[in-house]
Amino acid sequence: MSVILKCAVLVLLLAACGSRTNQYKPEQHLKPEAQQAFLYQISRYVAKLPKGVYHEGKFDARFDRYYREEMKKYRLESYFKSPDGTVHFMVSRPAPSLYEKRIAIGGSVKYDTNGGLTAYEEVFRTWKMKPDVLAQKGGVLFETMVETGNVEAYLPQNTQEEWVEFPDSRTYFDVAARRWKVKGQNDSLNYHTF
């Protein structure tokens, strides 16, 4: 009887974990066209800058086509809207490598009553990883971010395992400027070129 009870508990735990993971799947919240619209909405923050363009010029309408093309490389991996209206997201993009690897960026956005973006923050950027490893580690990072608001335990200075590349002891996300910066320097970090 105790073996049957243990098996039943294990099945219930696995089902609960599965449904918890499912709540973060973008398709549970957004249709495919809405997913693409969301990716485009955050493109000026999350994508590589056009060649020769600084952050101040990235919103120029002449770059609309560039960002639409750039976002075709990205995938919306996780998405969750908190009761307070904060939208948590995790996107991934290909990373330069001999073998297929991707990096993931996790963050959050807030909107005003008209749907305008009022806040944007990137909480983490992962090291480049093989897709299966990124799916596993990214899932842990995303859930941790949603539940705690940070991924402190997975920062480079807090673990020997490669999880999060940024932030680290030198690099932070400037919420007001909506971009990564290096501590003690005035220039923002164009981390997208790494």
Rosetta silent file (secondary structure, phi, psi, omega in degrees, C-alpha in Angstrom):
SEQUENCE: MSVILKCAVLVLLLAACGSRTNQYKPEQHLKPEAQQAFLYQISRYVAKLPKGVYHEGKFDARFDRYYREEMKKYRLESYFKSPDGTVHFMVSRPAPSLYEKRIAIGGSVKYDTNGGLTAYEEVFRTWKMKPDVLAQKGGVLFETMVETGNVEAYLPQNTQEEWVEFPDSRTYFDVAARRWKVKGQNDSLNYHTF
SCORE:     score description
SCORE:     0.000 S_00000001
   1 L     0.000  -39.683 -178.008    0.000    0.000    0.000 S_00000001
   2 H   -67.839  -31.436  177.146    2.788    2.453    0.825 S_00000001
   3 H   -66.378  -41.828  178.213    4.397    1.886   -2.603 S_00000001
   4 H   -64.220  -42.498  178.727    1.100    2.712   -4.288 S_00000001
   5 H   -62.966  -43.281  178.260    0.715    5.800   -2.100 S_00000001
   6 H   -62.603  -42.520  178.179    4.267    6.934   -2.910 S_00000001
   7 H   -63.112  -40.965  179.561    3.640    6.455   -6.631 S_00000001
   8 H   -63.933  -42.862  178.756    0.403    8.424   -6.403 S_00000001
   9 H   -63.285  -42.657  179.054    2.151   11.286   -4.593 S_00000001
  10 H   -61.951  -43.028  178.355    4.943   11.272   -7.207 S_00000001
  11 H   -62.734  -43.084  178.619    2.418   11.393  -10.059 S_00000001
  12 H   -64.360  -41.023  177.893    0.593   14.302   -8.395 S_00000001
  13 H   -63.307  -45.065  178.765    3.870   16.182   -7.866 S_00000001
  14 H   -62.958  -40.172  178.559    4.913   15.669  -11.479 S_00000001
  15 H   -65.400  -41.104  178.807    1.497   16.811  -12.681 S_00000001
  16 H   -64.369  -42.207  178.209    1.672   19.903  -10.490 S_00000001
  17 H   -63.814  -40.878 -179.958    5.155   20.748  -11.806 S_00000001
  18 H   -63.549  -43.492 -179.613    3.989   20.237  -15.369 S_00000001
  19 H   -69.530  -30.862  177.561    0.982   22.517  -14.955 S_00000001
  20 H   -67.454  -42.826  178.272    3.194   25.121  -13.278 S_00000001
  21 H   -65.531  -39.108  179.868    5.607   25.018  -16.195 S_00000001
  22 H   -62.161  -29.589 -178.657    2.689   25.199  -18.635 S_00000001
  23 L   -66.703  -15.410  179.953    1.493   28.458  -17.083 S_00000001
  24 L   -98.792   -3.521  179.001    4.665   30.101  -18.433 S_00000001
  25 L   -71.606  129.540 -177.905    4.284   28.897  -22.016 S_00000001
  26 H   -55.075  -36.973 -177.381    3.585   31.873  -24.280 S_00000001
  27 H   -66.846  -14.342  174.746    0.856   30.024  -26.185 S_00000001
  28 H   -74.675  -18.143 -173.939   -1.150   29.816  -22.930 S_00000001
  29 L  -119.632  -31.846 -172.631   -1.402   33.629  -22.967 S_00000001
  30 L  -133.722  140.874  171.210   -0.866   34.905  -26.499 S_00000001
  31 L   -71.163  160.797 -178.061   -1.791   33.863  -30.028 S_00000001
  32 H   -52.636  -41.213 -179.680    1.184   33.575  -32.443 S_00000001
  33 H   -68.474  -32.477  176.860    0.568   37.028  -33.940 S_00000001
  34 H   -71.677  -32.957  175.263    0.390   38.562  -30.443 S_00000001
  35 H   -63.467  -44.309  178.850    3.676   36.849  -29.565 S_00000001
  36 H   -64.677  -38.769  178.375    5.291   38.446  -32.626 S_00000001
  37 H   -64.276  -40.542  178.040    3.806   41.826  -31.701 S_00000001
  38 H   -63.463  -45.967  178.914    5.231   41.516  -28.195 S_00000001
  39 H   -58.288  -43.444  179.810    8.683   40.613  -29.551 S_00000001
  40 H   -65.431  -37.320 -178.910    8.601   43.610  -31.863 S_00000001
  41 H   -61.033  -35.614 -178.579    7.480   45.874  -29.003 S_00000001
  42 H   -97.087    2.932 -172.739   10.595   45.016  -26.962 S_00000001
  43 H   -58.543  -38.461 -176.959   12.916   44.758  -29.981 S_00000001
  44 H   -67.736  -18.346  178.473   14.604   48.144  -29.508 S_00000001
  45 H   -96.433  -41.276 -169.419   15.712   47.051  -26.042 S_00000001
  46 H   -92.965  -25.796 -174.958   16.517   43.378  -26.475 S_00000001
  47 L   -86.787  163.841  174.574   17.955   43.156  -30.013 S_00000001
  48 L   -61.937  145.828  176.314   21.370   44.083  -31.321 S_00000001
  49 L   -71.537  148.177  172.445   21.699   47.689  -32.337 S_00000001
  50 L   -59.469  149.140 -178.153   21.874   48.432  -36.073 S_00000001
  51 L   -56.358  130.104  176.838   25.468   48.813  -37.230 S_00000001
  52 L    78.146    7.596 -177.757   26.849   52.268  -36.427 S_00000001
  53 L  -109.580  136.072  175.384   23.822   53.310  -34.357 S_00000001
  54 L   -93.812  168.419 -177.032   23.954   54.342  -30.708 S_00000001
  55 H   -53.750  -35.782 -177.524   21.158   53.814  -28.204 S_00000001
  56 H   -63.507  -26.277 -176.894   19.838   57.341  -28.741 S_00000001
  57 H   -99.854   -1.251 -172.886   19.056   56.592  -32.407 S_00000001
  58 L   -68.391  -16.356 -179.920   17.570   53.119  -32.102 S_00000001
  59 L   -90.752   -1.784  179.472   13.959   54.376  -32.035 S_00000001
  60 L   -59.408  132.543 -177.145   14.235   56.105  -35.418 S_00000001
  61 H   -59.070  -23.354 -179.800   11.499   54.782  -37.743 S_00000001
  62 H   -65.912  -12.635  179.431   14.068   54.085  -40.481 S_00000001
  63 H   -99.149    4.320 -179.960   15.165   51.065  -38.399 S_00000001
  64 H   -53.772  -48.900 -178.554   11.698   49.471  -38.207 S_00000001
  65 H   -62.154  -41.762  178.684   12.512   46.984  -40.971 S_00000001
  66 H   -57.515  -47.702 -177.249   15.861   46.117  -39.360 S_00000001
  67 H   -68.823  -35.198  176.817   14.192   45.280  -36.035 S_00000001
  68 H   -62.731  -41.916  177.743   11.429   43.248  -37.689 S_00000001
  69 H   -67.489  -43.769 -178.945   14.098   41.159  -39.444 S_00000001
  70 H   -60.543  -40.232 -176.246   16.253   40.888  -36.319 S_00000001
  71 H   -72.372  -11.283  174.282   13.337   39.624  -34.223 S_00000001
  72 H   -66.681  -19.670  178.782   12.806   36.702  -36.604 S_00000001
  73 H   -83.079  -15.661 -174.221   15.867   35.182  -34.890 S_00000001
  74 L   -94.057  152.763  174.078   14.252   35.469  -31.457 S_00000001
  75 E  -126.384  136.545  171.756   11.844   33.132  -29.708 S_00000001
  76 E   -83.298  106.050 -173.502    9.482   34.018  -26.910 S_00000001
  77 E   -86.944  -40.074 -177.590   10.304   31.134  -24.558 S_00000001
  78 E  -142.476  149.157 -177.378    8.314   32.099  -21.444 S_00000001
  79 E  -155.247  134.221  178.635    5.612   34.634  -20.670 S_00000001
  80 E  -155.701  132.926  178.135    3.594   35.333  -17.537 S_00000001
  81 E  -105.622  117.850  179.144    1.400   38.227  -16.423 S_00000001
  82 L   -72.871  160.776  178.163    1.363   38.819  -12.664 S_00000001
  83 L   -57.065  -27.600  179.599   -1.809   39.933  -10.874 S_00000001
  84 L   -81.583    1.510  177.167   -0.343   43.463  -10.616 S_00000001
  85 L    95.874   -7.426  177.688   -0.137   43.640  -14.422 S_00000001
  86 L   -68.294  131.508  177.129    3.641   43.130  -14.711 S_00000001
  87 E  -101.345  122.046  177.092    4.516   40.981  -17.713 S_00000001
  88 E   -99.667  139.163 -178.113    7.499   38.679  -17.196 S_00000001
  89 E  -140.712  157.976  168.361    9.208   37.323  -20.292 S_00000001
  90 E  -140.198  124.133  177.356   12.123   35.235  -21.430 S_00000001
  91 E  -116.364  158.132  174.450   13.343   35.375  -25.018 S_00000001
  92 E  -132.231  156.716  176.366   16.191   33.512  -26.680 S_00000001
  93 E  -144.815  158.337  178.155   18.330   34.161  -29.724 S_00000001
  94 E   -63.213  148.146  177.196   21.098   32.294  -31.554 S_00000001
  95 L  -120.748  145.248  178.510   24.627   32.784  -30.228 S_00000001
  96 L   -59.489  128.029 -178.838   27.832   32.534  -32.260 S_00000001
  97 L  -171.984  157.703  174.367   29.197   29.001  -31.884 S_00000001
  98 L   -68.882  -29.534  179.366   30.454   26.013  -33.857 S_00000001
  99 L  -115.858  159.473 -179.126   27.410   24.113  -32.577 S_00000001
 100 L   -60.928  119.689  175.697   23.853   25.351  -32.170 S_00000001
 101 L  -140.248  155.379  179.114   23.705   27.489  -29.049 S_00000001
 102 E  -137.389  160.477  170.071   21.381   30.192  -27.809 S_00000001
 103 E  -117.930  155.329  178.147   21.297   32.783  -25.054 S_00000001
 104 E  -121.149  146.540  176.914   18.215   33.773  -23.080 S_00000001
 105 E  -124.741  124.886  178.967   17.212   37.151  -21.719 S_00000001
 106 E  -114.440  139.819 -179.059   14.680   37.366  -18.905 S_00000001
 107 E  -166.250 -162.327 -179.497   12.931   40.497  -17.793 S_00000001
 108 E  -148.927  155.406  176.063    9.708   42.343  -17.197 S_00000001
 109 E  -135.311  154.575  174.006    7.603   45.142  -18.634 S_00000001
 110 E  -130.039  153.308 -176.452    4.769   47.288  -17.329 S_00000001
 111 E  -125.936  154.758  171.673    2.103   49.162  -19.266 S_00000001
 112 L   -86.713 -177.702 -176.300   -0.089   52.210  -18.772 S_00000001
 113 L   -66.888  -18.867  178.184   -3.870   52.092  -19.249 S_00000001
 114 L   -93.929    4.253  179.902   -3.463   52.798  -22.980 S_00000001
 115 L    86.721    6.402  177.246   -1.076   49.873  -23.480 S_00000001
 116 L   -78.074  142.683 -179.001    2.030   52.052  -23.651 S_00000001
 117 E   -73.567  121.096 -179.013    5.212   50.621  -22.190 S_00000001
 118 E  -107.405  -21.901 -179.918    6.053   52.438  -18.933 S_00000001
 119 E  -146.873  141.544  177.432    8.784   50.196  -17.508 S_00000001
 120 E  -141.929  130.476  178.323   11.289   47.764  -18.990 S_00000001
 121 E  -144.018  135.148  170.432   13.879   45.734  -17.096 S_00000001
 122 E  -100.586  123.026 -177.108   16.176   42.883  -18.018 S_00000001
 123 E   -90.476  -33.353  179.354   16.829   40.738  -14.952 S_00000001
 124 E  -154.903  155.926  168.358   19.272   38.286  -16.515 S_00000001
 125 E  -132.268  128.406 -176.870   21.134   37.249  -19.614 S_00000001
 126 E   -83.963  166.814  166.834   22.418   33.678  -19.736 S_00000001
 127 L   -69.164  161.688  175.277   25.654   32.285  -21.056 S_00000001
 128 L   -73.149  137.553 -174.392   25.312   30.697  -24.488 S_00000001
 129 E  -142.349  157.734  171.836   24.087   27.133  -24.126 S_00000001
 130 L   -63.295  147.122 -174.668   22.897   24.208  -26.205 S_00000001
 131 H   -52.679  -40.392 -178.685   19.109   24.477  -26.676 S_00000001
 132 H   -68.205  -37.414  178.051   18.246   21.542  -24.372 S_00000001
 133 H   -69.672  -42.165  179.155   20.440   22.909  -21.562 S_00000001
 134 H   -62.764  -38.967  178.924   19.049   26.405  -22.072 S_00000001
 135 H   -60.917  -43.667 -179.063   15.488   25.086  -21.905 S_00000001
 136 H   -69.715  -53.615 -177.652   16.177   23.440  -18.539 S_00000001
 137 H   -68.173  -39.163  178.406   18.234   26.240  -16.979 S_00000001
 138 H   -61.406  -39.593  177.595   16.113   28.974  -18.524 S_00000001
 139 H   -60.707  -42.831  177.986   12.994   27.422  -17.033 S_00000001
 140 H   -64.184  -46.209 -179.908   14.550   27.463  -13.567 S_00000001
 141 H   -61.744  -44.206 -177.979   15.740   31.055  -13.993 S_00000001
 142 H   -63.466  -47.601 -179.972   12.371   32.250  -15.277 S_00000001
 143 H   -61.460  -41.840  178.101   10.401   30.627  -12.476 S_00000001
 144 H   -62.059  -43.666  179.488   12.847   31.998   -9.900 S_00000001
 145 H   -61.610  -45.343 -179.093   12.574   35.490  -11.422 S_00000001
 146 H   -63.365  -42.775 -175.596    8.755   35.401  -11.389 S_00000001
 147 H   -77.474  -33.406 -173.397    8.594   34.125   -7.808 S_00000001
 148 H  -116.437  -17.201 -177.149   11.370   36.228   -6.225 S_00000001
 149 L    85.855   -1.539  179.079   12.026   39.134   -8.616 S_00000001
 150 L  -152.051  175.910  177.316   15.701   38.191   -8.979 S_00000001
 151 L  -132.228   38.493 -175.346   18.092   35.356   -9.812 S_00000001
 152 H   -47.910  -45.440 -175.258   20.743   36.105   -7.151 S_00000001
 153 H   -63.554  -19.235 -174.980   21.644   32.464   -6.491 S_00000001
 154 H  -105.201    4.880  178.509   22.558   31.976  -10.162 S_00000001
 155 L   -70.036  152.645 -175.858   24.804   35.033  -10.645 S_00000001
 156 H   -53.316  -37.175 -178.059   28.443   34.313  -11.598 S_00000001
 157 H   -76.407   -8.923 -177.264   29.748   35.393   -8.201 S_00000001
 158 H  -111.618   -1.407  179.835   27.324   33.038   -6.407 S_00000001
 159 L  -150.977  152.082  176.940   27.788   29.766   -8.299 S_00000001
 160 L   -86.162  -18.312 -178.294   30.519   27.793  -10.040 S_00000001
 161 L   -85.524  146.832  179.546   28.089   26.584  -12.709 S_00000001
 162 L   -80.554  109.461  176.152   27.375   28.708  -15.801 S_00000001
 163 L  -121.263  -70.621 -174.647   23.862   30.108  -15.524 S_00000001
 164 E  -107.604  130.407  174.202   23.809   33.893  -15.768 S_00000001
 165 E   -87.106  -46.359  176.715   26.408   35.955  -17.616 S_00000001
 166 E  -127.344  143.095    1.578   24.868   39.349  -16.690 S_00000001
 167 L   -74.744  159.143  173.550   24.435   40.904  -14.219 S_00000001
 168 L  -135.907 -164.101 -175.945   27.778   40.208  -12.621 S_00000001
 169 L   -67.819  -17.581 -179.754   30.026   42.050  -10.196 S_00000001
 170 L  -111.198  -25.659 -170.845   30.781   44.739  -12.821 S_00000001
 171 E  -110.967  136.919  179.719   27.718   44.831  -15.074 S_00000001
 172 E  -142.704  160.450  176.637   24.190   45.915  -14.159 S_00000001
 173 E   -95.369  119.580  178.841   20.946   46.802  -15.881 S_00000001
 174 E   -85.115  107.654 -175.567   20.136   50.513  -15.568 S_00000001
 175 L   -64.581  -39.394 -179.154   16.339   50.567  -15.307 S_00000001
 176 L   -66.225  -43.007 -179.843   16.060   54.303  -16.029 S_00000001
 177 L   -83.239  -15.514 -179.030   18.235   54.091  -19.172 S_00000001
 178 L    58.420   46.256  175.814   16.787   50.651  -20.047 S_00000001
 179 E  -162.059  162.213  179.915   20.176   49.161  -20.949 S_00000001
 180 E   -75.152  142.577  177.510   23.153   47.332  -19.506 S_00000001
 181 E  -136.907  160.711  175.895   25.995   49.392  -18.079 S_00000001
 182 E  -102.224  130.854 -178.957   29.410   48.784  -16.561 S_00000001
 183 L   -58.316  135.280  176.741   29.877   50.110  -13.025 S_00000001
 184 L    83.128    2.499  178.140   32.068   53.185  -12.859 S_00000001
 185 L  -120.193  145.870  179.172   31.797   53.998  -16.568 S_00000001
 186 L   -80.288  -31.371 -178.106   29.638   56.623  -18.211 S_00000001
 187 L   -77.775  140.823  177.459   29.199   54.752  -21.475 S_00000001
 188 E   -76.536  155.704 -179.658   26.553   52.072  -21.634 S_00000001
 189 L   -86.038  121.649  174.266   27.552   48.537  -22.434 S_00000001
 190 L   -88.430   72.908 -173.752   26.529   47.403  -25.886 S_00000001
 191 H   -64.875  -16.882 -177.623   26.362   43.808  -24.687 S_00000001
 192 H   -66.407  -14.132 -179.266   24.612   42.736  -27.869 S_00000001
 193 H   -92.567   -4.580 -179.799   27.958   42.649  -29.702 S_00000001
 194 L   -70.029    0.000    0.000   29.523   40.071  -27.378 S_00000001
